[in-house]
C-alpha cells in the first residue's frame, strides 16, 4: 500500500502462530492414522502481532501495545516483530500458540495451546502514552482481557475523537469503545446483534443494531467472498463493496489485513466508503498472493504504484511453475474485440498481465483528442475482467521496458503481425519467451465506436 508514512499503534493480544508443513504418504501400522513427515516449521507473530507486521510491511512506523507472558513461548515473539516497537505489560497467563498442520497447502488440523480464560494483564503508563501519540489505532482483540482495562479503554476512546480507531472485535472480547470503526465478520455480527439470517439483508440489520448499541462511528461487516457492508448512519442506504474472486484462498489473517488496510486508508484521509473499498481490494490481493504465507519470505520487489499487484501475481505464478502471459495496448473504450483477444491470450497460460499505455503515451500515438478515458479508468475496467490478472501502466511509446520488468513467457498480439514488425518480439527471446498472435476480430474498433457515440450524443 502506498501513501504517507503514518504512526500506527496496534493495541491487542499477541499470539504465536506456528505453521508445520509436511507430506502425508502413509498410515501408521497400528491404526488408520495419517503420518506427517515434517518438511518445515515456521513461526510468526499472530493476533495483534500480525496486524503490526502487516502495517510495518506497508511502510508505516508501528508500535504494538500488548501484554507478554514470561513463559518460554513468549521469548520467541520479540524476534518475530522486527521493525515494530514493542510496548508491553506483563500477562500472568500463558502465551496462546496456534499451530496449523498442513500438507500440500491443505490444512489437516489446528492445535491451540494456552487458550483457557486469561487473567487480567498489566497496563503500564508507557502503554497509555503510546496510544496517545498515534495517527491511527487498530485494536486487535482476541479475548485475553487486555481491552477490558478501564484506563486503556479511556485512552482509546479519547484518541477516537481525533484519529481513526478501527476495532476488530472478538466473541469473548471487550465491548468496542464509542467512536470506533468496528469490523465484525458475519458470524461475530450474528452473535453480537442477536439477528438471525444470512446475506446482505441480515448484515444490514445487524450493522444497524450494532451501530446504535456501540455508538460506533461506523460498523463494517466483512462477508468473506461477498465483500463488506458499511453502515455509518441509520439513514440512507448501506454501502456494499464487492470482493474480487480468489480461488481456494487461505483466509488465515484476512480479518487482520482488512482492519489494517481500513485504518491506513482512514488515516490517509479517505472517507469511510473509500476506505472500505480500499480495504476489500487490499484483502483480496493479500489472499490472492498467498495470504500469511507471503510473510515468511522477503517482500516482492515493488514496481511503482499499483503495478506492484501485477508483479506479485507474476511472482506467485512463476514460483508455482506456471506460465506468464502478457499483452499490451491503449484499451481506450473496451469493446468486444478487446474482450475476445484478452480471453484468447489468457487461455495460453496461468495469468494474463496487460501492459497499458499511459495517457501521455496514448496522446502521442493517437492524437490530442485521445484517450477518451483516463488511465485510472482504463485500469479499473481491465481489472474488472475475469481474464485479466494484473495491469501495468507504461509511459513509453512501446512496451519494451515494461516487458523486461515482467519477463513474460508468452507475448501476445492481436492481428496480422510478424516478428519483424514487432520491436518487442526480439526482447522476449532474451529470457526464452515466445511472441505469438491471436485471431483479429474485424469490425471492432475504438475509433469506429467513438465516432458512433459522437453521432448519437
Secondary structure, DSSP 8 states (H G I E B T S, - for coil): --S---EEEEEE-EEEEEEEEEEEEEE-TTSS-EEEEEEEEEEEEEEHHHHHHHHHHTT-EEEEEEEE--STTHHHHGGG-TT-EEEEEE-SS---EEEEEEETTEEEEEEEES-S--------HHHHHHHHT-SEEEEE--SSSGGG-HHHHHHHHHHTTTSEEEEE--TTS----TT-EE--BHHHHHHHH-----HHHHHHHHHHHHHHHHT-SEEEEE-GGG-EEEES-SSS--EEE-----TT---TTHHHHHHHHHHHHHHTT--HHHHHHHHHHHHHHHHHTTGGGGGGS------STTHHHHHHHHHHHHHTT--EEEEEE--SS--HHHHHHHHHHHTTSSEEEEEEE-HHHHHHHH-TT--SS-HHHHHHHHHHSTT--EEEEE-SSSSHHHHHHH--SEEEEESS--GGG-HHHHHHGGGT-EEEEE---TT--HHHHHHHHHHH-
